[in-house]
Amino acid sequence: MGKPKKGGFPAVQPTTKYVNIQNGEIDNATIAWGDSIVWMNKEPVGHALAALDSNGKADPTKPWGSPIGPVGSPTANSPAFAFQWTQPTPPPPTSQVFPYGCLDHPNEKAKVTVQIKV
């Protein structure tokens, strides 16, 4: 197996990034391949996140996890959503950007940038 790597791919120890949804906005995030995101809803309404389609609208056929409940509810924080590289080759050295948004609130959009290391 060799020596453990410092940084790079695969992640030595995957981490979780917490992303806020508040005041009608979703924070952008930059993570490494193998890391996860937990969305924390700080609004009184629920949200359903999905990848954006070619027109820049959240696509209901490409959901990102289950809907997130309103602040104070048991589902106000999403389950961890992992960004795994699933190809047989290592990930590209350039960052990959994943735009997404809220199905229920079309103006709430953000992006996740995934790269070999953070």
Buried (B, 14 or more C-beta within 10 A) or exposed (E): EEEEEEEEBBBBEBEEBBBBBEEEBBBEBBBBBBBBBBBBBEBEEBBBBBBBBEEEEBBEEEBBBEBBBBBEEEEBBBEBBEBEBEEEEEBEEEEBEBBBBBBBBEEBBBBBBBBBBB
